[in-house]
Amino acid sequence: MLKDHGNNHRELELTHGNLHVFANDEVFAQLDQKVFQMADNNLQIPRSLHMSYTPDAHVGIGTCIGTTAVWGMKDGFVSPSIVGSDIGCGMRLHLTGLREEDLRGRQVRRELVQAVEKFVPVNERSTSRYSDIRLENVVKEGIKGLPQKYVPDAYTPRSTRSLTHVETARFKYDTDFLGEIPDKVWGRAWGQLGTLGGGNHFIEFQRVEISEQKRDVAEAWGLFDGQIVVMIHSGSRAWGGMMGARYIKDFKRAMQKWGVGTPDPNLVYAPIDSEEGHRYINLMYSALNFAVANRHMIAYGVLQGLKEFAGNDAEMPVLYDLMHNYALKEVHRNQPMLVHRKGTTRALPPGHFMNAAPYRKTGHPALIPGSMGTASYIMVGEKAGGKNFHSICHGAGRLRSRRATKELVTVDAFSRSMKVGTDEEIVVNQNTLESILDESPQAYKDVDQIIDSVEGAGLAKVVARCKPLAVIKGV
């Protein structure tokens, strides 16, 4: 049974509960039927308070990417499957003083990409450049665990932008649980701090186009038309990946002992107050600390490359950093709740008490990437977004799998979408586009339709559109 609430909001009555879907007609019609079966599997976890899909929803392991799922802290559940394997994966955006004319010409953009690659390892097997950083401090303290040389503004009385213009700079938890992490995980993760990672992770230089409806907000944030900004997408690398492999097995054993389960063996859960739940939540927070520090260090490397390209006076202040794979204790409707977001982004409206202090008045930036060949968006939450626990999309969302993309999309089609050979070419740090064909724009949904769905549902509004000029992909 389907109830249409209007404004791109549908509520489906499934066998085991209700699913809210925020999508316009075109996007809703494209949803794979499997996503609804997966939702029903997720709704078999007891005492669910809310479950929804944002318009970028697509099939994942155990749970769809694009899911928001909520339980009460008192008697609820936590699910690693509804957090995702790359815990703390998220977005970061930095402002620059560059204008679009500063990056005019393919060769100029290529020089910028090459400069950045000197300072940011992008190969999956690359080793961190920062041997002076103690991993223990990072997973305990997040950005606050980095040495002063990498966070200089955090040690001055006048400016702490690196710590204030982020969703969370440090997640507090019971660090005694770190004693359970195997030595090989410590070793591998230490070698990855400040590295990009593969798949859909990227660094992108973009040109800003301000939305007239939110020009006042954009200007308050320091954005202007034609400005060059830097968008970064990465996560917790091996540290977070370890959680998925290790603790899903623990949850499966516990579920067998309790005599509970779901039709999908990849969907696991445990009571928040159980031994398994308590351990996972605490170690998940350690991965969130790694992720936010990792993006900070990637940005540090980008800045070194920018200085080499544009001069030592170049600056790159952070606009915002936020996550889209996590479960976090939040207060909604005057009750403490555990909000899972797997491939969804928090977008708080102006005046909301959970906003970071610098954004209390305006609402914080919500960063929505498109694909290499399409625009990304900077949005701000609307008050009506409370109906979805202030969750919006985290990107365009995949339209087809990596394998299907390689089978259906040609290198020529990919090349045309990147405007290769023209003055408008979107420069990529790859010798051949074939190596990243599965990340071509054709692999993703139409991001403009995704944004239309979010705006039409009243969840958030566009502040700026950011068009790609140069992209650095992990390999």
For each residue, the residues with C-beta under 8 A, 3 or more apart:
1: 12 13
2: 10 11 12 13
3: 10 11 12 13
4: 9 10
5: 9 10 11
6: 9
7: 456 457 458
8: 22 23 24 55 453 456 457
9: 4 5 6 20 21 22 387 457
10: 2 3 4 5 20 21 23 28
11: 2 3 5 18 19 20 21
12: 1 2 3 18 19 20 21 36 39
13: 1 2 3 18
14: 17 18 19 36 39 40 43
15: 40 43
16: 40 43 44
17: 14 40 43 48 51
18: 11 12 13 14 43 51
19: 11 12 14 36 39 40 43 51 52 53
20: 9 10 11 12 50 51 52 53 387 388
21: 9 10 11 12 28 31 52 53 57
22: 8 9 52 53 54 55 388 453 454 457 459
23: 8 10 27 28 31 53 54 55 57 453
24: 8 27 28 55 449 452 453 456
25: 28 29
26: 29 30 449
27: 23 24 30 31 55 445 449 450 453
28: 10 21 23 24 25 31 55
29: 25 26
30: 26 27 399 445
31: 21 23 27 28 35 36 53 57
32: 35 58 59
33: 36 37
34: 37 38 59
35: 31 32 38 39 53 57 58 59 64
36: 12 14 19 31 33 39 40
37: 33 34 40 41
38: 34 35 41 42 59 60 62 63 64 264
39: 12 14 19 35 36 42 43 51 53 64 67
40: 14 15 16 17 19 36 37 43 44
41: 37 38 44 262 263 264 267
42: 38 39 45 48 51 63 67 69 79 82 262 267
43: 14 15 16 17 18 19 39 40 48 51
44: 16 40 41 262 263
45: 42 48 69 71 77 79 262 267 269
46: 77
47: 71 72 75 76 77
48: 17 42 43 45 51 69 70 71
49: 70 71 72 76 337
50: 20 68 69 70 388 389
51: 17 18 19 20 39 42 43 48 67 68 69 70
52: 19 20 21 22 67 68 69 388 389 391
53: 19 20 21 22 23 31 35 39 57 64 66 67
54: 22 23 57 66 68 343 344 388 391 392 393 394 453 454
55: 8 22 23 24 27 28 66 393 397 445 449 450 453 454
56: 65 66 343 393 394 395 396 397 445 450
57: 21 23 31 35 53 54 64 65 66 67 343 397
58: 32 35 64 65 66 397 398 399 445
59: 32 34 35 38 64 65
60: 38 63 64 65 67 84 342 343
61: 81 85 266
62: 38 79 81 82 264 266 267 268
63: 38 42 60 67 69 79 81 82 84 267 342
64: 35 38 39 53 57 58 59 60 67 342 343
65: 56 57 58 59 60 84 342 343 394 397 398
66: 53 54 55 56 57 58 342 343 344 393 394 397
67: 39 42 51 52 53 57 60 63 64 82 340 341 342 343 344
68: 50 51 52 54 339 340 341 344 388 389 391
69: 42 45 48 50 51 52 63 79 82 339 340 342
70: 48 49 50 51 332 337 338 339 340 389
71: 45 47 48 49 75 76 77 78 272 337 338
72: 47 49 75 76 335 336 337 338
73: 76 272 329 335 336 337 338
74: 336
75: 47 71 72 271
76: 47 49 71 72 73 271 272 337 338
77: 45 46 47 71 269 270 271 272 277 338
78: 71 269 270 271 272 277 280 281 327 338 340
79: 42 45 62 63 69 82 83 267 268 269 270 327 340
80: 83 243 244 247 248 251 268 280 284
81: 61 62 63 84 248 266 267 268 269
82: 42 62 63 67 69 79 269 327 340 342
83: 79 80 87 284 325 326 327 340 342
84: 60 63 65 81 87 89 244 325 342 343
85: 61 240 241 243 244
86: 89 235 236 240 241 325
87: 83 84 235 236 240 243 244 284 287 288 291 325 326
88: 235 236 240 287 288 289 290 291 292 323 325 326
89: 84 86 233 234 235 236 240 291 323 324 325
90: 167 233 234 235 291 292 295 321 322 323 324 325
91: 231 232 233 321 322 324 345 367 368 369 394
92: 231 232 233 295 296 298 299 318 320 321 322 367
93: 229 230 231 232 318 319 320 321 365 367 378
94: 229 230 232 299 302 303 316 317 318 319
95: 222 223 227 229 316 317 318 319
96: 227 228 229 230 306 314 315 316
97: 314 315
98: 102 103 227 228 310
99: 102 226 227 228
100: 103 104 207 226 227 228 469
101: 104 226
102: 98 99 108 228 310
103: 98 100 108 109 112 205 207 228 469 470
104: 100 101 108
105: 108 109 423
106: 109 110 423 425 427
107: 110 111
108: 102 103 104 105 111 112
109: 103 105 106 112 113 205 425 427 469 470
110: 106 107 113 114 427 470
111: 107 108 114 115 309
112: 103 108 109 115 116 205 305 306 309 470
113: 109 110 116 117 427 428 429 470 471 472
114: 110 111 117 118 429
115: 111 112 118 119 305 306 308 309
116: 112 113 119 120 203 301 302 305 306 309 472
117: 113 114 120 122 305 429 472
118: 114 115 304 305 308
119: 115 116 129 301 302 304 305
120: 116 117 194 195 196 203 298 301 302 305 472
121: 126 127 128 129 194 195 196
122: 117 126 195 196 429 472 473 474 475
123: 126 474 475
124: 197 198 474 475
125:
126: 121 122 123 192 195
127: 121 191 192 195
128: 121 131 133 190 191 192 193 194 195
129: 119 121 194 301
130: 133 150 193 194 297
131: 128
132: 147
133: 128 130 137 138 146 147 150 193 297
134: 137 138 145
135: 138 139 186 189 190 193
136: 139 140 178
137: 133 134 140 141 145 146
138: 133 134 135 141 142 145 146 193 289 290 293
139: 135 136 145 178 189 239 286 287 289 290
140: 136 137 145 175 178 286 289
141: 137 138 144 145 170 289
142: 138 145 168 169 170 171 288 289 292 293
143: 146 151 154 162 163 166 169 170 292 293 296
144: 141 151 154 163 169 170
145: 134 137 138 139 140 141 142 170 289 293
146: 133 137 138 143 150 151 293 296 297
147: 132 133 150 151
148: 151 152 154 155
149: 152
150: 130 133 146 147 296 297 300
151: 143 144 146 147 148 154 155 162 163 296
152: 148 149 155 156
153: 156 159 160 161 162
154: 143 144 148 151 160 162 163
155: 148 151 152
156: 152 153 159 160
157:
158:
159: 153 156
160: 153 154 156 163 164
161: 153 164 165 317 318
162: 143 151 153 154 165 166 169 296 318
163: 143 144 151 154 160 166 169
164: 160 161 169 356 357 358
165: 161 162 317 318 319 320 321 356 358
166: 143 162 163 169 292 318 320 321 322 356
167: 90 292 320 321 322 323 346 356 364
168: 142 171 288 292
169: 142 143 144 162 163 164 166 292
170: 141 142 143 144 145 289
171: 142 168 285 286 288 289
172: 285
173: 177 281 282 283 285 286
174: 177 282
175: 140 178 286
176: 179
177: 173 174 180 279 282 283 286
178: 136 139 140 175 181 283 286
179: 176
180: 177 279 283
181: 178 185 186 242 283
182: 185 186 242
183: 186 187
184: 187 188
185: 181 182 188 189 238 239 242
186: 135 181 182 183 189 190
187: 183 184 190 191
188: 184 185 191 192 238
189: 135 139 185 186 192 193 237 238 239 242 290
190: 128 135 186 187 193
191: 127 128 187 188
192: 126 127 128 188 189 195 197 237 238 239 294
193: 128 130 133 135 138 189 190 237 290 293 294 297
194: 120 121 128 129 130 294 297 298 300 301
195: 120 121 122 126 127 128 192 237 294 298 474
196: 120 121 122 201 202 203 234 298 472 473 474
197: 124 192 201 234 235 237 474
198: 124 201 473 474 475
199: 439 474
200: 233 439
201: 196 197 198 233 234 235 473 474
202: 196 231 232 233 369 372 471 472 473 474
203: 116 120 196 230 231 232 233 298 302 471 472
204: 230 231 232 369 372 376 468 470 471 472
205: 103 109 112 228 229 230 468 469 470 471
206: 228 229 230 231 376 466 467 468 469
207: 100 103 226 227 228 466 467 469
208: 223 224 225 226 227 228 229 464 465 466
209: 225 464 465 466 467
210: 214 215 218 219 223 224 225 463 464
211: 214 215 218 461 462 463 464 465
212: 215
213: 461 462
214: 210 211 217 218 380 461 462 463 464
215: 210 211 212 218 219
216: 219 220
217: 214 220 221 362 363 380 463
218: 210 211 214 215 221 223 224 378 463 464
219: 210 215 216 222 223 224
220: 216 217 362
221: 217 218 319 362 365 463
222: 95 219 317 319
223: 95 208 210 218 219 227 229 319 378 463 464
224: 208 210 218 219 227
225: 208 209 210
226: 99 100 101 207 208
227: 95 96 98 99 100 207 208 223 224
228: 96 98 99 100 102 103 205 206 207 208 469
229: 93 94 95 96 205 206 208 223 319 466
230: 93 94 96 203 204 205 206 299 302 306 316
231: 91 92 93 202 203 204 206 367 369 376 466
232: 91 92 93 94 202 203 204 295 298 299 302
233: 89 90 91 92 200 201 202 203 369
234: 89 90 196 197 201 237 291 294 295 298 474
235: 86 87 88 89 90 197 201 240 291 294 325
236: 86 87 88 89 239 240 241 287 288 290 291 294
237: 189 192 193 195 197 234 240 241 290 294
238: 185 188 189 192 241 242
239: 139 185 189 192 236 242 243 286 287 290
240: 85 86 87 88 89 235 236 237 243 244 287 290 291
241: 85 86 236 237 238 244 245
242: 181 182 185 189 238 239 245 246
243: 80 85 87 239 240 246 247 280 283 284 287
244: 80 84 85 87 240 241 247 248
245: 241 242 248 249
246: 242 243 249 250
247: 80 243 244 250 251 276 279 280 283
248: 80 81 244 245 251 252 266 268
249: 245 246 252 253
250: 246 247 253 254 276 279 280
251: 80 247 248 254 255 268 269 270 276 280
252: 248 249 255 256 265 268
253: 249 250 256 257
254: 250 251 257 258 270 274 276
255: 251 252 258 260 261 268 269 270
256: 252 253 259 261
257: 253 254
258: 254 255
259: 256
260: 255
261: 255 256 265
262: 41 42 44 45 267
263: 41 44
264: 38 41 62 267
265: 252 261
266: 61 62 81 248
267: 41 42 45 62 63 79 81 262 264
268: 62 79 80 81 248 251 252 255
269: 45 77 78 79 81 82 251 255
270: 77 78 79 251 254 255 274 276 277 280
271: 75 76 77 78 274 277
272: 71 73 76 77 78 277 278 281 338
273: 277 278
274: 254 270 271 277 278
275: 278 279
276: 247 250 251 254 270 279 280
277: 77 78 270 271 272 273 274 280 281
278: 272 273 274 275 281 282
279: 177 180 247 250 275 276 282 283
280: 78 80 243 247 250 251 270 276 277 283 284
281: 78 173 272 277 278 284 285 327
282: 173 174 177 278 279 285 286
283: 173 177 178 180 181 243 247 279 280 286 287
284: 80 83 87 243 280 281 287 288 326 327
285: 171 172 173 281 282 288 289
286: 139 140 171 173 175 177 178 239 282 283 289 290
287: 87 88 139 236 239 240 243 283 284 290 291
288: 87 88 142 168 171 236 284 285 291 292 323 326
289: 88 138 139 140 141 142 145 170 171 285 286 292 293
290: 88 138 139 189 193 236 237 239 240 286 287 293 294
291: 87 88 89 90 234 235 236 240 287 288 294 295 323
292: 88 90 142 143 166 167 168 169 288 289 295 296 321 323
293: 138 142 143 145 146 193 289 290 296 297
294: 192 193 194 195 234 235 236 237 290 291 297 298
295: 90 92 232 234 291 292 298 299 321
296: 92 143 146 150 151 162 292 293 299 300 321
297: 130 133 146 150 193 194 293 294 300 301
298: 92 120 194 195 196 203 232 234 294 295 301 302
299: 92 94 230 232 295 296 302 303 316 318
300: 150 194 296 297 303 304
301: 116 119 120 129 194 297 298 304 305
302: 94 116 119 120 203 230 232 298 299 305 306 316
303: 94 299 300 306 307 314 315 316
304: 118 119 300 301 307 308
305: 112 115 116 117 118 119 120 301 302 308 309
306: 96 112 115 116 230 302 303 309 310 314 316
307: 303 304 310 311 312 314
308: 115 118 304 305
309: 111 112 115 116 305 306 314
310: 98 102 306 307 313 314
311: 307 314
312: 307
313: 310
314: 96 97 303 306 307 309 310 311
315: 96 97 303
316: 94 95 96 230 299 302 303 306
317: 94 95 161 165 222
318: 92 93 94 95 161 162 165 166 299 321
319: 93 94 95 165 221 222 223 229 365 378
320: 92 93 165 166 167 356 359 364 365 367
321: 90 91 92 93 165 166 167 292 295 296 318
322: 90 91 92 166 167 345 346 364 365 366 367
323: 88 89 90 167 288 291 292 326 341 345
324: 89 90 91 341 342 343 344 345 394
325: 83 84 86 87 88 89 90 235 341 342 343
326: 83 87 88 284 288 323 340 341
327: 78 79 82 83 281 284 338 339 340 341
328: 338 339 341
329: 73 336 337 338 339
330: 336 337 338 339 354 389
331: 334 335 336 337 354
332: 70 335 337 339 386 389
333:
334: 331
335: 72 73 331 332
336: 72 73 74 329 330 331
337: 49 70 71 72 73 76 329 330 331 332 389
338: 70 71 72 73 76 77 78 272 327 328 329 330
339: 68 69 70 327 328 329 330 332 389 391
340: 67 68 69 70 78 79 82 83 326 327
341: 67 68 323 324 325 326 327 328 344 345 346 391
342: 60 63 64 65 66 67 69 82 83 84 324 325
343: 54 56 57 60 64 65 66 67 84 324 325 394 395 397
344: 54 66 67 68 324 341 391 392 393 394
345: 91 322 323 324 341 366 367 368 391 392 393 394
346: 167 322 341 366 381 390 391 392
347: 363 364 366 379 380 381 382 385 390 391 392 459 460
348: 352 354 355 359 363 364 381 385 390
349: 352 363 380 381 382 383 385 390
350: 355 361 362 363 380
351: 355 360 361 363
352: 348 349 355 360 363 381 390
353:
354: 330 331 348
355: 348 350 351 352 359 360 363 364
356: 164 165 166 167 320 359 360 364
357: 164 360
358: 164 165
359: 320 348 355 356 362 363 364 365
360: 351 352 355 356 357
361: 350 351
362: 217 220 221 350 359 380
363: 217 347 348 349 350 351 352 355 359 380 381
364: 167 320 322 347 348 355 356 359 380 381
365: 93 221 319 320 322 359 378 379 380 463
366: 322 345 346 347 378 379 380 381 392 460
367: 91 92 93 231 320 322 345 376 377 378
368: 91 345 376 377 378 379 392 393 394 395 447 450 451
369: 91 202 204 231 233 376 395 396
370: 374 375 376 377 395 396 441 444 447 468
371: 374 396 439 440 441 443 444 447
372: 202 204 418 426 428 439 440 441 468 471 473
373: 417 418 419 426 440 441 468
374: 370 371 396 441 444 446 447 448 468
375: 370 447 448 465 466 467 468
376: 204 206 231 367 368 369 370 447 465 466 468
377: 367 368 370 447 451 462 464 465 466
378: 93 218 223 319 365 366 367 368 462 463 464 466
379: 347 365 366 368 392 451 454 460 461 462 463
380: 214 217 347 349 350 362 363 364 365 366 460 461 463
381: 346 347 348 349 352 363 364 366 385 390 392 459 460
382: 347 349 385 458 459 460 461
383: 349 386
384: 387 457 458 459
385: 347 348 349 381 382 388 390 391 392 458 459 460
386: 332 383 389 390
387: 9 20 384
388: 20 22 50 52 54 68 385 391 392 457 459
389: 50 52 68 70 330 332 337 339 386
390: 346 347 348 349 352 381 385 386 459
391: 52 54 68 339 341 344 345 346 347 385 388 459
392: 54 344 345 346 347 366 368 379 381 385 388 454 459 460
393: 54 55 56 66 344 345 368 396 397 450 451 453 454
394: 54 56 65 66 91 324 343 344 345 368
395: 56 343 368 369 370 444 447 450
396: 56 369 370 371 374 393 444 445 446 447 450
397: 55 56 57 58 65 66 343 393 444 445 450
398: 58 65 401 443 444 445
399: 30 58 442 443 444 445
400: 404 405 408 442 443
401: 398 404 405
402: 405 406 438 443
403: 406 407 438
404: 400 401 407 408
405: 400 401 402 408 409 437 438 440 442 443
406: 402 403 409 437 438
407: 403 404
408: 400 404 405 442
409: 405 406 413 414 437 440 442 443
410: 413 414
411: 414 415 432 433 434 437
412: 415 416
413: 409 410 416 417 440 442
414: 409 410 411 417 418 433 437 440 441 442
415: 411 412 418 420 421 433
416: 412 413 419 420
417: 373 413 414 440 441 442
418: 372 373 414 415 425 426 428 433 441
419: 373 416 422 424 425 426
420: 415 416 425 433
421: 415 425
422: 419 425
423: 105 106
424: 419
425: 106 109 418 419 420 421 422
426: 372 373 418 419 468 469 470 471
427: 106 109 110 113 469 470 471
428: 113 372 418 433 436 470 471 472 473
429: 113 114 117 122 471 472 473
430: 433 435 436 473 475
431: 435
432: 411 435
433: 411 414 415 418 420 428 430 436 437 440
434: 411 437
435: 430 431 432 475
436: 428 430 433 439 440 473 475
437: 405 406 409 411 414 433 434 440
438: 402 403 405 406 443
439: 199 200 371 372 436 443 473
440: 371 372 373 405 409 413 414 417 433 436 437 443
441: 370 371 372 373 374 414 417 418 444
442: 399 400 405 408 409 413 414 417
443: 371 398 399 400 402 405 409 438 439 440
444: 370 371 374 395 396 397 398 399 441 447
445: 27 30 55 56 58 396 397 398 399 449 450
446: 374 396 449 450
447: 368 370 371 374 375 376 377 395 396 444 450 451
448: 374 375 451 452
449: 24 26 27 55 445 446 452 453
450: 27 55 56 368 393 395 396 397 445 446 447 453 454
451: 368 377 379 393 447 448 454 455 462
452: 24 448 449 455 456
453: 8 22 23 24 27 54 55 393 449 450 456 457
454: 22 54 55 379 392 393 450 451 457 459 460
455: 451 452 458 459 460 461 462
456: 7 8 24 452 453
457: 7 8 9 22 384 388 453 454
458: 7 382 384 385 455
459: 22 347 381 382 384 385 388 390 391 392 454 455
460: 347 366 379 380 381 382 385 392 454 455
461: 211 213 214 379 380 382 455
462: 211 213 214 377 378 379 451 455 465
463: 210 211 214 217 218 221 223 365 378 379 380
464: 208 209 210 211 214 218 223 377 378
465: 208 209 211 375 376 377 462
466: 206 207 208 209 229 231 375 376 377 378
467: 206 207 209 375
468: 204 205 206 370 372 373 374 375 376 426 471
469: 100 103 109 205 206 207 228 426 427
470: 103 109 110 112 113 204 205 426 427 428
471: 113 202 203 204 205 372 426 427 428 429 468
472: 113 116 117 120 122 196 202 203 204 428 429
473: 122 196 198 201 202 372 428 429 430 436 439
474: 122 123 124 195 196 197 198 199 201 202 234
475: 122 123 124 198 430 435 436
